Amino acid sequence: MNSTKYLLTAFIFILLVINNIAAQSGRIEKIDQLMNEANRGGVFNGNVLIAEKGKIVYQQSFGFANGAKTARLDADYRFNIGSIAKEFNAVGIMILKERGKLNLDDKVSKFLPELPAWAEKITVKNLLQYASGLPDINWKNVKGDADVLRDLRAAEKLNFEPGAKYAYSNSNTFVQRQIIERISKMSFNRFVEKEMLKPCRMKASIVDPDLRGGKKLAVAFNNQSVEDARQFTYPMSGWTSVTARDLYRWTECLHDEKLIKRQSLFEILEPFAPGNQAGLGGGKQENGRLKEHYHHGSSFDFEALMSSEISTDTTIILLTNNKNSKLFELRDAIGNILAGKPYETPQKTAGK
């Protein structure tokens, strides 16, 4: 009798495993179908990675690495991720805070005394929440960090009183990176490499890569296959290009508290007001637990989206060098497939 029960239990278990594998296989087939349709429809040229419960369940490349379409993308290609790269300065600030090198209520003037008197009003937290009032300089006229610092020093006044409202501006990012350099006594790029890329095993990532130098660097192009020459220069330093796998490693490193503590993570997820971006983009936490973390970035014809649902331990990463503004729709379609819900393939916007 006992042997019969054992055999029946074993049979049921094997049947459940087989059904689970079949269901998983079915979801992956649907995701692959979705991504191929999106590529054929002209709405996605890039790399995608999907992970569940700490394992990569889907990773594919679609399309070309440059406008001339002489090289096809593969998993080793690095992409400019736009504003997602600002997570590195936000995390860098919190690393220094945890080491007792700064406080979020410290004034900017403490670290950059050469700035005008208005720097005495701005706190580090204002910078992280894009609520500093810093003027957004004319980025078309600057050719490096020295020019940016010069233009900020020449600014006579702030756009508004710090903490009064929200205004997304790269000036906040620049000053954060300058503060990290002043405290650490090393370039921001070197700080990122030493304190973040290396601990997170992001061996493929490069800070401020030379896009003309090869090394599996994706080049962005528009729907007429034209590459914008401006993408090959950096008006300010500190932009990290990553592979999809490295970006996944970054999210795991953050969520597992390998770089900063949970409370620090929550502090740079806290926006100035609901709907505003913060140091880590956006996210939710409840009762001391991280629930969601997402971040979108774009630069010229590059576009990137990282979206993690902590409750299901699911991460979706989409990187493209041919921006069509369909990444959120693709993420939602993938999410529906994973949840066993109906989905729609994004369609190309008329006129593009």
N, C-alpha and C positions, 0 to 999 in steps of 0.2 A: 504493500500500500504506500509506504513511504517513498519507495523508488518510483512509483507511478506519479505521485505528487511532484517529486523532484523533476522527472522528465517533463511533466506538464508545465511546471514553472520555467524550466529551461527553454522549452519551446516558445512559450509566451514572450520570454525575454528576447530570444533570437528574432521573433516576429516583430517586436517593437523596434529593435535595432535596425532591421531591414526596412521597415516603414519609415523610420527616421532618416536613414540614408537616402531612401527614394525621395522623400520630401525635400531634403537638403539639395539633392541633385536637381530636382525640379525647379527650385528657387534659383539656383545658379544658372540653369539653362535660360530661365526667363530674364534674368539680369543681363546675360550675354546677348540675348536677343534684343533687349532694350538698347544696350550700348551700341550694337551693330546698326540698329535702325537709326539711332541718333547720329552716328557717324555718316551713314549713307544719306541722311537727310540734311547734312551740313550744319548740325547744331553742336557737334562735339568732335574735336580733334585734340587728343591728349591722353593722359594716363588716369586710371581709376584703381582704387584699392578699397576693399571692404573687409573689415575684420569683425569677428564675433568671439566673445569670451577668450580674448587673448590670442586668437589664431586668425591668420589671413585666409579668408575663404574665397576671395576673388581678386585677381589682379591682372589687368590687361592694358595694352596700349593700342591706340587707334589713330591712324593718320600719320602726319609728317612732322619732322623736327624743324623745318624751315620753310620759308615762302617759296623757294625754288622747287621744293618737294623732291630733293635729291637724296634725302635720308629719312627712313621711316623711324618713328618713335619706338623705343623699347623701355623696359622697366628701369634701366640705368640712367635715363635722361633726367637732368636737373631742370627745375622750372623756377622762374621768378614768381614769388607768391604774394607780391604786393604787401598789403597791410598786415597779413598774417606774420610777416617778419618783425612787426613791432612787438610781438610777444616776447622776443628776446631781450629788448631793453626793459620791458615791464618786469620780467622775471629777474633780470640783472639788478634792477633797483631793489627788489625784495631779497635777493641774495645778500646784498650789502646791508640791508636793514637787519636781517637776521644775524649778521656778523657784528652788529652794533656800530656800523660806519655812518649811518644816517637814520633819520626819522621822517615819516611822511609829512609831518608838520614843519619840517625844516624849510627855510626860505631859499629860493634859488640863488640869491645873492651870497649865501654862505659858500657856495661852490663856484660860482661864476661872478666874482666881484667886479669884473670889468663891464658888466651890463649896466644900463641906466638904473636910476633909483626905483623904477617900477618893479625891478627884480626882488625888491624887499617885500613886496606884497604877495608874490606867487609862492605857493607851497609845492612840494614834490607831489602831493596828492592831487593838486590842481592839474599838474601835468599829466598824471596817469588817467584822469577823468576828462581830459580835454576841456577843462573849465578855467584855464589860466588867463584868457584874454590876450594871449600873445598874438601879435600881428602875423598873418600869413604872408610871408615875403613873396616877391616875384620870382618864382622858382625857375622861370625861363632864362633869367639873367645871371644865375649863379652857376659856378663850375666846380664847386667843392666846399668842404666844411669851412675853410677860411672865409669864403665869400658869404656864407650863411651867417657866420658869427659877426662879420662886418656889418651886414644889413640889420641884424638884430641890435647891435650896439648903436646903430644910427636911428633906430625907431624911437621917436620922442614920447610916445604914449601907447598904452594898451588899447585894445579894441573895446574892452569892458572890464569892470572890476573883477578880479579873480574870485571864483566861486559864485558869480552872479548868474551865469548861464553856460550853456554847452556850445562849443564850436570846434568841429573836427579839423585839425590842422597839423601838418607835419612839423611845424615849429615846436610843438610839444614833444614830438619824438626826438627831434634834434637835440633839444636841451637835456632830455633824459640821457641820451647817449653821451653828451658832454660831461654830465655829472658823473656817470660811470667811469669815464676816462680820468677825470680829475681825482677821484677817490682811489681807483685801482692802480693808477700810475702806469697804465698800459692802454694801447689803442682799444677802442670798442670792439673792433674786429677780432683782435687777439683775445679779449675777454670772453667773447662769445665762443670762440674755438676752445679755449681752455676750460671755462666754467660750465659750458652747456653742451656743445657738440660732442666733446670727448666723453663726459660722463654718461651721455645718452647714447653712445655708440653710433652717432650720426656721421659715419666715416665718409659718406658720399657728398655731404653738404659743403658748400663753399660760400664764404662771405665776400661779396662784391667780386664775382667772377668776371673774367674777360670773355664776353660772349663771342668775340671773334676768335678766341683761342681754342675752339673745339671742346674737348673734354666732356663730351656728351651733354652739352648745354643747349636746351631748346631755344629757338629764336622765334619771336612772335611775328605773326603776319595777319593781315585783315582778309576779308572774304574775296578780295581781288588778288590775293597772294602777295601783297606788297608789305615789305618789312619797314617799320618806322625806324629811321637811323638814330633817333633820340634814345632808344632803348639801350644803346651801347655805351652810354655815359651815365654817371651817377652825380646828380647835383648835391647829394650829401652821402656820406659813407654809411655802411652798416647794414646792407641788404643781403640777407642769406637766401641762396637758391638751394632747393632741396629736391630729392626724389620723393615719390609718394611713400615709399617704405620708410625713409628717414622722417618724414612728417608724421607718420604713424608712431615711430619710435619716440618722437617728441611728445606727442599726446600721452603715450603710456608713461613716459618719464615724469610728466607733470602730474598726472592723475594718481600715480603711485607714490607721490611725495618724495621723489629721489633728488629733486633740486631745491624745493622750498616746501615748507610745512603747509598743511591744509588751510590754516587761518590766513597765511600769506596769499595763497591761491584765491581764497574768497575775496580778499581785499582788492586784488587787481581784476576781479570779475564784477566788482560793484560799480555800476554806472552812476553818472551824475544824476540822472533821472531815468525812469523806465523808458526803454526803447533806444537809449543812447549807447554808444560803444564805450567800452572800458579798455584797460590795458590788455586783457585777453580776449577782446572782441565781445562776446556775449555768453550768457549761461545762466544756470539756476542752481541754487543750493537750498536745501530744506533740512532743518533740524541737524545742522552740522555735517550734512552729507552733500557731496556734489551730485547733481541730478543731470545736468546737461552742460556742454561746452561746445560752442560753435564759433567760427570766424571765417569771414569772407574777405578776399583781397583782390585787387586788380591793379595792373600797371601796363599802360599802353594796350597791347592786345593779349597780354597775359591775364588770366583769371584763375582764382583758386578758391576752393571751399573745403573746410574741414568741419565735420559735424559728428559729435560723440553723444550718444544716449547712454548714460552710465547705468540706468536701471536695467537695460537689456545688454549692456556691455557690447555695444555696437558702434563702430566708427566707420564713416564713409568719407573718403578723400577723393576729390576731383580736381585735376590740374589740367589746364588748357593753355596753349599758345596761340589760340585763334578764338578770341572772345566773341561769344554770341549771347551772353547773358542768360544762359539756360541752366546754369549749374544748380540753382535752387529747385527748379522743376525736375531735374534729373535726380537730385537727392531725394525728393519726395516720392518719385516713382520707385526708386530703389527701396526706400523705406516701406512703401506699400507692398512690394513684392516680398520683402523679408517678413512682413506681418501677415502674408496670405490675403492681401486685399487687392481689388482691381487697381489698375494703373493705366496711365496714358503716356505715350511717347511724346516728348516736347516737339513742337513744330517750328520751323524756321520763321522768324518774323518777316513779314512782307517788306520788300525793299532792301533787304540786307543780303 
